Amino acid sequence: TVLATKAPVIVAPSMDANMFQNSITQDNLAKLKARGFTIVDPGYGYLASGKVGLGRLADVEKIIGTVKQVLGRSGDLAGKRIVVTAGGTREPIDPVRHIGNRSSGKMGYAMAEAARDRGATVTLITAPTSLPEPASMEVIRVETAVQMKEAVTKASAQADALIMAAAVADYQPKNVAEAKIKKEAPTLTLELVKTPDILTEVKGNLIKVGFAAESEDVIENARRKLEKKKLDLMAANDITAKESGFAVDTNKVTLISRDGKIESLPLMSKREVADRILDRVVGMLDGRSVELIIKPFMIKLRRIRIDSDKRGIFPPLGTGFDLELDDGSVINTYIDKRTGQIWKNIRQWFKAHPELKAGDKVIITVVEPLKKYRLEIIK
């Protein structure tokens, strides 16, 4: 049956440690991998023989996770690289104590697994949690905000999207005691300094999604964060809500996009929330460029109109951005609030293309989100 099937094949071997490590077994597994079989490596622990070693059947969660990853290879995120952060960072006070928060990591892990199941190559950067490690993705473990920033910066260099679901500490002790602080003085004062703002500092042509866990003025506070950090999407939730806070399996979030649109989702599982967020990410990844048809008035007035349904990749109306032309020169321009047209400094491009006529197509592609774009004629 296995030899006849055209379906993907997953093998989860289980045997005595000596059998598994035998060169013949390893050679055969290597041949299966070379022929496209997926191998779920066994776990380490007690075996049927009573010995301890590598050969236990992989955990059910790992096998199921691998099945989902294989079935999702042709999903709507196939070929995309997604970086997800999860958990709450720990900022050390001394060798024993730390400043932390109540994040369980469940939302971030749900995001990572959902992205994996839709075909993405996922890197999960996680602060300490009690959750089992998800299968079929790269998992990088960190503790502090500084460590997370370093890991995110490196992983995001080739990523299509960064989803920051981690609860990163806002402050860290200025000085970390080398020895355990004794309980002697009646009070203890810690001087705290700000931790890195990871979402703000990470650069590149990638979609950036943030989470805002708020206890008051949820929408307004989340909107300010989105604007300050220049995000593409913000997921805001009220942490005081009984079924929407920490360490629960459900969440009730409001999605706020860069163009100001707000969508309030009902209470749902964190996995369902993850898929709703990824639906948005897929749409944004598909919309990193826009095709436009040149109209007669554009040639006459020497300006380009951006219809409202195609403005999602651009900054707010009236906000300046750089536009790289097809001769390599760069102009600074904006979309006019009243007309929805790009006209500032664009006349030179029309002059350079006297062959341009109504019905021709051009494409504007994102180079650096909200800052720089490229204009080209579609031949």
CORLIN-V620102 format. One record per helix or strand of 3 or more residues. SS is the DSSP state (H for helix, E for strand). FROM is the first residue (numbers start at 1). TO is the last residue. If there is no record, write none. Layout:
SS/FROM/TO  SS/FROM/TO
This chain:
H/17/21  H/23/34  E/43/46  E/52/56  H/60/71  E/81/86  H/106/117  E/121/126  E/138/141  H/145/156  E/161/164  E/171/173  E/192/194  H/198/201  E/207/214  H/218/229  E/233/238  E/253/257  E/262/264  H/270/286  E/289/293  H/296/301  H/308/310  E/321/324  E/330/333  H/347/352  E/361/368  E/372/377
